[in-house]
Amino acid sequence: MSGPLFGQAELAGQELGRIPAGARQSLILDWIEMNGFVSVSKIAGNLSVSEMTIRRDLVLLEERGLLARTHGGAVSSASDPREVFDLEEPAFKRRRHRNAREKTAIATAAAALIGPGETIGIDVGTSTLTLAEAVLGRPDLRVFTNSLRAAMTLSASKSPVYVLGGEVRNPEQSVVGSRAVSELQNYNIDRVFIGVSGLIEAGFFDYSVEDTEVKRAFIARADQVVILCDSSKFDHRSLARVCELSGADVLVTDAAPPAHLARALEAANIETIIAGPEPGRLPD
């Protein structure tokens, strides 16, 4: 993630490196509350103090029950012990081959949701790229995407494909930034397909803050939000929350979620579709 962790207003009147321990620890807790995780290296760099100083702060805060330390940082002490925090985004090619069969099933089930003549949004990610391949033969769609990979795949389609403008984020090859977000305000989308890196009771998550901003913009402009999430991502979360569960309408996955997630999804009125040889829906 680029840019400072804290705004200038938060540090007004404080010289970097001379922030009192109490104020520094308060900033750490504020960051965890906003983002779910804090990295030792990031916060040390932004506050111009040593990583050892930040680690001591984390030890003290953990002793007070205010956070839980992890490898490389800390998470909220309220985190569910079933959850796994994924700090680093795996390489695209590695993710592409991981659970490939399940992602193909998910993409096939998701493509079946698309009605004739729809305007759809396709987000960045490996599952959404597989969806782009699944709709390649459709001549009746209008597709908006911030994934250069999906756009290149769909360039062979007879359906028009529109790529958002903005900054290209490598190696994901996603288009991000304020231009992409503002451009989406001009469009009405029937159905958007969003890829995520994790699903917990608190919502859907992604590795990248920049990609997440565009995901949220897609969600805001769509009549229906479809989340593509293979079962290996259940009880996983990462740096940025895309939205609460209630921000989505449909979850397409390859296996039934565990009971605690199934209850949370039902409470959020999310339709869960289990993809497979014969895609099905969880009973009401």
Secondary structure, 3 states (H helix, E strand, C coil): CCCCCCCHHHHCCCCCCCCCHHHHHHHHHHHHHHHCEEEHHHHHHHHCCCHHHHHHHHHHHHHCCCEEEECCEEEECCCCCCCEECCCCCCHHHHHHCCHHHHHHHHHHHHCCCCCCCEEEECCCHHHHHHHHHCCCCCCCEEEECEHHHHHHHCCCCCCEEECCCEEECCCCEEECHHHHHHHCCCCEEEEEEECCEEECCEEEECCHHHHHHHHHHHHHEEEEEEECCHHHECEECCEEEECHHHCCEEEECCCCCHHHHHHHHHCCCEEEECCCCCEECCC
